Amino acid sequence: MFGRAITLFKVFGFTVRIDPSWFIVAVLVTWTFATSVFPQHLPGQRPTTYWLMGLSGALIFFLSVVLHELSHSLVARRYGVEMRGITLFIFGGIAEMSGEVPSPRSEFFIAAAGPVASFVIALVCRGAGSISSWPAPVITVLLQLSYLNLGLAIFNLVPSFPLDGGRILRSILWGWKKSLRWATRVSAAIGGGFGLLLMGLGVAMALVPGGLYGGIWLFLIGLFVRNAAAMSYQQLLLRRALAGEPVSRFMHPDPVTVPRAISVLDLVQDYIYRYHFKMFPVADDSGRLLGCVTSRQVRALPRDEWDRQTVGALAERCGPENTVQPDTDAMEALSRMSRSGASRLMVVDGDRLLGILSLKDLLRFFSLKVELEGA
């Protein structure tokens, strides 16, 4: 994701969020509908009508994307796969899984659920758009949404990982060779190739008169597909390396702690500028965790208060987003870091601070494991 997601609502227990990047494509889709697509298919309307059609078309289309991802999530739940939620972002939507699917069969049906949902939505929009008694703007919007959802289904069925078609291909390869890693490597390589193809087509389109906007968009989609394919394979290797390992194996048992009695100015000069961390545990001499203090809290404090305010007064209670138990699975800790944006977690047992787990140490272990055992 490109930023911190905004929670919208929950449906069937799944949290639906939007990444800030989604607003870019929402504006672009609305503008394209209102200024180009709808005036071309329904000429003679007032500008206000076109903008209302564009706004409603964009909202319904993104609802269609949510339903596409919701289908993945519901089928995944049926197979016992934990889902974190659904997030809309600049290139569409993603149903976020907390782990790998358990079998090729489950992979196949989870991946196929999204395109099936888009095909059904396309048929429903097409059927509703054939009702001649409805106003012409409504019919035009519904027919365009039927084409869009049909295109969404077909595009996602391209056998290019991590698109749905690529996941279907991976399920077939996985069932054939009985190796998830091999199947992921092959399908990710195909996905990377497809991404390069889209990038090349985008460059060619941009050189054609009037094709600059479409070419840039196609190039960006190709870049996203290529990077996502490579990241998907890396995530599988990372999960294989860390899954089942307790965080106590990777933590630093002697973390840097801050006394509660020192001033915020001393915290800045002697700790933040020295160790370059954004979060420090506040502990007493016996190792009892008293709270956490972050650079964000310091930044919010007026500069002339730094030498008068103590760390103890500034520190806050350490929440679950900043702490883990020593027996927590390392992959779960990494997922928590990813969700919160934190690069360090405190390993605690009750109110006792046992150590610090850093993202850098997890990735260093992964790098060494790949180097020694091969990818």
Secondary structure, DSSP 8 states (H G I E B T S, - for coil): --S--EEEEEETTEEEEE-TTHHHHHHHHHHHIIIIIHHHHSTT--HHHHHHHHHHHHHHHHHHHHHHHHHHHHHHHHTT--EEEEEEETTEEEEEESS--SSHHHHHHHHHHHHHHHHHHHHHHHHHHT-TTS-HHHHHHHHHHHHHHHHHHHHHTSS-TTSHHHHHHHHHHHHHHS-HHHHHHHHHHHHHHHHHHHHHHHHHHHTSTT-HHHHHHHHHHHHHHHHHHHHHHHHHHHHHHHTT-BGGGTSBSS---B-TTSBHHHHIIIIIHHH--SEEEEE-TT-BEEEEEEHHHHHHS-GGGTTTSBHHHH-B---TTSEE-TTSBHHHHHHHHHHHT-SEEEEEETTEEEEEEEHHHHHHHHHHHHHHH--
